[in-house]
Amino acid sequence: MRPPFRFPEHLITLRKAWQQAHAELVQAPTEAAMTALRHRLIALPGTLCTHPHWTAPDASWCSSP
């Protein structure tokens, strides 16, 4: 029996950062804070999507971290 699949810890951390940025954007008190968070939300998915992990033949977004 195969051991359960585990995403690399750094990908889980990136995904959590993305979710945290979304949560913070809702609570952002100023336009400057919103702008900084929007920049993070633009950068984080690019980092996630271009990560070398996704080049593996069995890699999939189906089971998100």
Backbone atoms as SQL, in Angstrom:
CREATE TABLE atoms (id INTEGER PRIMARY KEY, chain TEXT, resi INTEGER, resn TEXT, atom TEXT, x REAL, y REAL, z REAL);
INSERT INTO atoms VALUES
  (1, 'A', 1, 'MET', 'N', 0.839, -1.186, 0.000),
  (2, 'A', 1, 'MET', 'CA', 0.000, 0.000, 0.000),
  (3, 'A', 1, 'MET', 'C', 0.883, 1.248, 0.000),
  (4, 'A', 2, 'ARG', 'N', 0.529, 2.217, -0.837),
  (5, 'A', 2, 'ARG', 'CA', 1.301, 3.457, -0.922),
  (6, 'A', 2, 'ARG', 'C', 1.031, 4.333, 0.289),
  (7, 'A', 3, 'PRO', 'N', 2.069, 5.017, 0.762),
  (8, 'A', 3, 'PRO', 'CA', 1.830, 5.969, 1.852),
  (9, 'A', 3, 'PRO', 'C', 0.993, 7.137, 1.335),
  (10, 'A', 4, 'PRO', 'N', 0.235, 7.792, 2.197),
  (11, 'A', 4, 'PRO', 'CA', -0.585, 8.922, 1.745),
  (12, 'A', 4, 'PRO', 'C', 0.296, 10.034, 1.183),
  (13, 'A', 5, 'PHE', 'N', -0.219, 10.687, 0.141),
  (14, 'A', 5, 'PHE', 'CA', 0.528, 11.787, -0.482),
  (15, 'A', 5, 'PHE', 'C', 0.576, 12.970, 0.465),
  (16, 'A', 6, 'ARG', 'N', 1.705, 13.618, 0.500),
  (17, 'A', 6, 'ARG', 'CA', 1.883, 14.811, 1.325),
  (18, 'A', 6, 'ARG', 'C', 2.501, 15.901, 0.457),
  (19, 'A', 7, 'PHE', 'N', 1.813, 17.063, 0.398),
  (20, 'A', 7, 'PHE', 'CA', 2.371, 18.203, -0.317),
  (21, 'A', 7, 'PHE', 'C', 3.641, 18.666, 0.384),
  (22, 'A', 8, 'PRO', 'N', 4.589, 19.199, -0.378),
  (23, 'A', 8, 'PRO', 'CA', 5.787, 19.778, 0.250),
  (24, 'A', 8, 'PRO', 'C', 5.381, 20.895, 1.213),
  (25, 'A', 9, 'GLU', 'N', 6.017, 20.932, 2.347),
  (26, 'A', 9, 'GLU', 'CA', 5.662, 21.887, 3.403),
  (27, 'A', 9, 'GLU', 'C', 5.715, 23.346, 2.928),
  (28, 'A', 10, 'HIS', 'N', 6.698, 23.683, 2.084),
  (29, 'A', 10, 'HIS', 'CA', 6.801, 25.072, 1.613),
  (30, 'A', 10, 'HIS', 'C', 5.620, 25.443, 0.716),
  (31, 'A', 11, 'LEU', 'N', 5.032, 24.474, -0.014),
  (32, 'A', 11, 'LEU', 'CA', 3.836, 24.779, -0.800),
  (33, 'A', 11, 'LEU', 'C', 2.634, 25.019, 0.115),
  (34, 'A', 12, 'ILE', 'N', 2.554, 24.263, 1.173),
  (35, 'A', 12, 'ILE', 'CA', 1.480, 24.469, 2.144),
  (36, 'A', 12, 'ILE', 'C', 1.613, 25.850, 2.776),
  (37, 'A', 13, 'THR', 'N', 2.832, 26.230, 3.096),
  (38, 'A', 13, 'THR', 'CA', 3.085, 27.551, 3.683),
  (39, 'A', 13, 'THR', 'C', 2.702, 28.662, 2.704),
  (40, 'A', 14, 'LEU', 'N', 3.043, 28.504, 1.426),
  (41, 'A', 14, 'LEU', 'CA', 2.668, 29.508, 0.421),
  (42, 'A', 14, 'LEU', 'C', 1.150, 29.613, 0.293),
  (43, 'A', 15, 'ARG', 'N', 0.477, 28.483, 0.286),
  (44, 'A', 15, 'ARG', 'CA', -0.980, 28.501, 0.172),
  (45, 'A', 15, 'ARG', 'C', -1.623, 29.182, 1.383),
  (46, 'A', 16, 'LYS', 'N', -1.096, 28.899, 2.578),
  (47, 'A', 16, 'LYS', 'CA', -1.603, 29.554, 3.784),
  (48, 'A', 16, 'LYS', 'C', -1.367, 31.061, 3.726),
  (49, 'A', 17, 'ALA', 'N', -0.222, 31.482, 3.194),
  (50, 'A', 17, 'ALA', 'CA', 0.066, 32.912, 3.053),
  (51, 'A', 17, 'ALA', 'C', -0.936, 33.563, 2.105),
  (52, 'A', 18, 'TRP', 'N', -1.285, 32.870, 1.048),
  (53, 'A', 18, 'TRP', 'CA', -2.266, 33.364, 0.082),
  (54, 'A', 18, 'TRP', 'C', -3.625, 33.534, 0.768),
  (55, 'A', 19, 'GLN', 'N', -4.048, 32.518, 1.516),
  (56, 'A', 19, 'GLN', 'CA', -5.324, 32.596, 2.229),
  (57, 'A', 19, 'GLN', 'C', -5.305, 33.713, 3.279),
  (58, 'A', 20, 'GLN', 'N', -4.173, 33.871, 3.955),
  (59, 'A', 20, 'GLN', 'CA', -4.049, 34.926, 4.972),
  (60, 'A', 20, 'GLN', 'C', -4.137, 36.303, 4.328),
  (61, 'A', 21, 'ALA', 'N', -3.524, 36.470, 3.181),
  (62, 'A', 21, 'ALA', 'CA', -3.582, 37.756, 2.483),
  (63, 'A', 21, 'ALA', 'C', -5.022, 38.091, 2.097),
  (64, 'A', 22, 'HIS', 'N', -5.774, 37.091, 1.654),
  (65, 'A', 22, 'HIS', 'CA', -7.191, 37.319, 1.341),
  (66, 'A', 22, 'HIS', 'C', -7.950, 37.772, 2.584),
  (67, 'A', 23, 'ALA', 'N', -7.720, 37.083, 3.684),
  (68, 'A', 23, 'ALA', 'CA', -8.409, 37.434, 4.929),
  (69, 'A', 23, 'ALA', 'C', -8.033, 38.839, 5.384),
  (70, 'A', 24, 'GLU', 'N', -6.763, 39.200, 5.260),
  (71, 'A', 24, 'GLU', 'CA', -6.318, 40.531, 5.666),
  (72, 'A', 24, 'GLU', 'C', -6.873, 41.620, 4.756),
  (73, 'A', 25, 'LEU', 'N', -7.037, 41.311, 3.483),
  (74, 'A', 25, 'LEU', 'CA', -7.572, 42.300, 2.541),
  (75, 'A', 25, 'LEU', 'C', -8.983, 42.722, 2.952),
  (76, 'A', 26, 'VAL', 'N', -9.764, 41.791, 3.425),
  (77, 'A', 26, 'VAL', 'CA', -11.122, 42.100, 3.879),
  (78, 'A', 26, 'VAL', 'C', -11.088, 43.083, 5.050),
  (79, 'A', 27, 'GLN', 'N', -10.064, 42.957, 5.885),
  (80, 'A', 27, 'GLN', 'CA', -9.956, 43.771, 7.094),
  (81, 'A', 27, 'GLN', 'C', -9.073, 45.016, 6.919),
  (82, 'A', 28, 'ALA', 'N', -8.504, 45.205, 5.740),
  (83, 'A', 28, 'ALA', 'CA', -7.537, 46.288, 5.514),
  (84, 'A', 28, 'ALA', 'C', -8.133, 47.650, 5.879),
  (85, 'A', 29, 'PRO', 'N', -7.431, 48.391, 6.754),
  (86, 'A', 29, 'PRO', 'CA', -7.965, 49.662, 7.229),
  (87, 'A', 29, 'PRO', 'C', -7.734, 50.839, 6.269),
  (88, 'A', 30, 'THR', 'N', -6.736, 50.730, 5.409),
  (89, 'A', 30, 'THR', 'CA', -6.404, 51.867, 4.538),
  (90, 'A', 30, 'THR', 'C', -6.194, 51.398, 3.105),
  (91, 'A', 31, 'GLU', 'N', -6.248, 52.355, 2.200),
  (92, 'A', 31, 'GLU', 'CA', -5.996, 52.063, 0.789),
  (93, 'A', 31, 'GLU', 'C', -4.565, 51.566, 0.584),
  (94, 'A', 32, 'ALA', 'N', -3.612, 52.122, 1.326),
  (95, 'A', 32, 'ALA', 'CA', -2.213, 51.693, 1.211),
  (96, 'A', 32, 'ALA', 'C', -2.064, 50.227, 1.629),
  (97, 'A', 33, 'ALA', 'N', -2.743, 49.851, 2.702),
  (98, 'A', 33, 'ALA', 'CA', -2.695, 48.454, 3.154),
  (99, 'A', 33, 'ALA', 'C', -3.333, 47.542, 2.109),
  (100, 'A', 34, 'MET', 'N', -4.420, 47.991, 1.523),
  (101, 'A', 34, 'MET', 'CA', -5.089, 47.201, 0.485),
  (102, 'A', 34, 'MET', 'C', -4.186, 47.013, -0.727),
  (103, 'A', 35, 'THR', 'N', -3.481, 48.048, -1.103),
  (104, 'A', 35, 'THR', 'CA', -2.584, 47.966, -2.246),
  (105, 'A', 35, 'THR', 'C', -1.469, 46.950, -1.990),
  (106, 'A', 36, 'ALA', 'N', -0.872, 47.003, -0.810),
  (107, 'A', 36, 'ALA', 'CA', 0.196, 46.061, -0.472),
  (108, 'A', 36, 'ALA', 'C', -0.324, 44.622, -0.497),
  (109, 'A', 37, 'LEU', 'N', -1.524, 44.421, 0.016),
  (110, 'A', 37, 'LEU', 'CA', -2.097, 43.077, 0.026),
  (111, 'A', 37, 'LEU', 'C', -2.438, 42.603, -1.383),
  (112, 'A', 38, 'ARG', 'N', -2.923, 43.496, -2.208),
  (113, 'A', 38, 'ARG', 'CA', -3.211, 43.126, -3.604),
  (114, 'A', 38, 'ARG', 'C', -1.932, 42.695, -4.316),
  (115, 'A', 39, 'HIS', 'N', -0.843, 43.377, -4.045),
  (116, 'A', 39, 'HIS', 'CA', 0.435, 42.998, -4.639),
  (117, 'A', 39, 'HIS', 'C', 0.836, 41.590, -4.201),
  (118, 'A', 40, 'ARG', 'N', 0.630, 41.280, -2.910),
  (119, 'A', 40, 'ARG', 'CA', 0.917, 39.929, -2.420),
  (120, 'A', 40, 'ARG', 'C', 0.025, 38.906, -3.113),
  (121, 'A', 41, 'LEU', 'N', -1.240, 39.256, -3.287),
  (122, 'A', 41, 'LEU', 'CA', -2.172, 38.327, -3.923),
  (123, 'A', 41, 'LEU', 'C', -1.859, 38.108, -5.402),
  (124, 'A', 42, 'ILE', 'N', -1.182, 39.026, -6.011),
  (125, 'A', 42, 'ILE', 'CA', -0.752, 38.855, -7.394),
  (126, 'A', 42, 'ILE', 'C', 0.497, 37.968, -7.439),
  (127, 'A', 43, 'ALA', 'N', 1.413, 38.164, -6.519),
  (128, 'A', 43, 'ALA', 'CA', 2.683, 37.441, -6.531),
  (129, 'A', 43, 'ALA', 'C', 2.559, 35.992, -6.053),
  (130, 'A', 44, 'LEU', 'N', 1.786, 35.746, -5.012),
  (131, 'A', 44, 'LEU', 'CA', 1.729, 34.404, -4.425),
  (132, 'A', 44, 'LEU', 'C', 1.227, 33.326, -5.386),
  (133, 'A', 45, 'PRO', 'N', 0.151, 33.538, -6.127),
  (134, 'A', 45, 'PRO', 'CA', -0.275, 32.477, -7.050),
  (135, 'A', 45, 'PRO', 'C', 0.779, 32.153, -8.112),
  (136, 'A', 46, 'GLY', 'N', 1.485, 33.172, -8.571),
  (137, 'A', 46, 'GLY', 'CA', 2.549, 32.927, -9.543),
  (138, 'A', 46, 'GLY', 'C', 3.631, 32.034, -8.961),
  (139, 'A', 47, 'THR', 'N', 3.978, 32.284, -7.719),
  (140, 'A', 47, 'THR', 'CA', 4.976, 31.473, -7.034),
  (141, 'A', 47, 'THR', 'C', 4.465, 30.045, -6.879),
  (142, 'A', 48, 'LEU', 'N', 3.205, 29.907, -6.511),
  (143, 'A', 48, 'LEU', 'CA', 2.616, 28.577, -6.353),
  (144, 'A', 48, 'LEU', 'C', 2.531, 27.831, -7.684),
  (145, 'A', 49, 'CYS', 'N', 2.019, 28.491, -8.689),
  (146, 'A', 49, 'CYS', 'CA', 1.770, 27.833, -9.976),
  (147, 'A', 49, 'CYS', 'C', 3.031, 27.460, -10.735),
  (148, 'A', 50, 'THR', 'N', 4.095, 28.175, -10.525),
  (149, 'A', 50, 'THR', 'CA', 5.330, 27.897, -11.250),
  (150, 'A', 50, 'THR', 'C', 6.321, 27.073, -10.434),
  (151, 'A', 51, 'HIS', 'N', 5.887, 26.585, -9.288),
  (152, 'A', 51, 'HIS', 'CA', 6.766, 25.794, -8.433),
  (153, 'A', 51, 'HIS', 'C', 7.150, 24.480, -9.135),
  (154, 'A', 52, 'PRO', 'N', 8.402, 24.041, -9.003),
  (155, 'A', 52, 'PRO', 'CA', 8.845, 22.802, -9.661),
  (156, 'A', 52, 'PRO', 'C', 8.032, 21.557, -9.275),
  (157, 'A', 53, 'HIS', 'N', 7.389, 21.575, -8.140),
  (158, 'A', 53, 'HIS', 'CA', 6.573, 20.428, -7.722),
  (159, 'A', 53, 'HIS', 'C', 5.548, 20.050, -8.784),
  (160, 'A', 54, 'TRP', 'N', 4.992, 21.044, -9.477),
  (161, 'A', 54, 'TRP', 'CA', 3.921, 20.788, -10.436),
  (162, 'A', 54, 'TRP', 'C', 4.412, 20.151, -11.733),
  (163, 'A', 55, 'THR', 'N', 5.713, 20.043, -11.915),
  (164, 'A', 55, 'THR', 'CA', 6.231, 19.395, -13.121),
  (165, 'A', 55, 'THR', 'C', 6.253, 17.876, -12.985),
  (166, 'A', 56, 'ALA', 'N', 6.049, 17.353, -11.779),
  (167, 'A', 56, 'ALA', 'CA', 6.011, 15.902, -11.571),
  (168, 'A', 56, 'ALA', 'C', 4.804, 15.318, -12.295),
  (169, 'A', 57, 'PRO', 'N', 4.936, 14.120, -12.863),
  (170, 'A', 57, 'PRO', 'CA', 3.847, 13.525, -13.625),
  (171, 'A', 57, 'PRO', 'C', 2.541, 13.346, -12.836),
  (172, 'A', 58, 'ASP', 'N', 2.635, 13.085, -11.542),
  (173, 'A', 58, 'ASP', 'CA', 1.420, 12.851, -10.762),
  (174, 'A', 58, 'ASP', 'C', 0.970, 14.071, -9.959),
  (175, 'A', 59, 'ALA', 'N', 1.565, 15.225, -10.211),
  (176, 'A', 59, 'ALA', 'CA', 1.210, 16.443, -9.485),
  (177, 'A', 59, 'ALA', 'C', -0.156, 16.941, -9.932),
  (178, 'A', 60, 'SER', 'N', -0.922, 17.463, -8.997),
  (179, 'A', 60, 'SER', 'CA', -2.266, 17.917, -9.316),
  (180, 'A', 60, 'SER', 'C', -2.723, 18.984, -8.335),
  (181, 'A', 61, 'TRP', 'N', -3.574, 19.892, -8.811),
  (182, 'A', 61, 'TRP', 'CA', -4.201, 20.893, -7.938),
  (183, 'A', 61, 'TRP', 'C', -5.452, 20.322, -7.289),
  (184, 'A', 62, 'CYS', 'N', -5.814, 19.120, -7.660),
  (185, 'A', 62, 'CYS', 'CA', -7.083, 18.558, -7.186),
  (186, 'A', 62, 'CYS', 'C', -7.156, 18.461, -5.662),
  (187, 'A', 63, 'SER', 'N', -6.055, 18.163, -5.029),
  (188, 'A', 63, 'SER', 'CA', -6.025, 18.085, -3.576),
  (189, 'A', 63, 'SER', 'C', -5.222, 19.264, -3.064),
  (190, 'A', 64, 'SER', 'N', -5.893, 20.369, -2.837),
  (191, 'A', 64, 'SER', 'CA', -5.172, 21.586, -2.437),
  (192, 'A', 64, 'SER', 'C', -4.632, 21.448, -1.031),
  (193, 'A', 65, 'PRO', 'N', -3.502, 22.123, -0.749),
  (194, 'A', 65, 'PRO', 'CA', -2.895, 22.055, 0.582),
  (195, 'A', 65, 'PRO', 'C', -3.759, 22.680, 1.649);
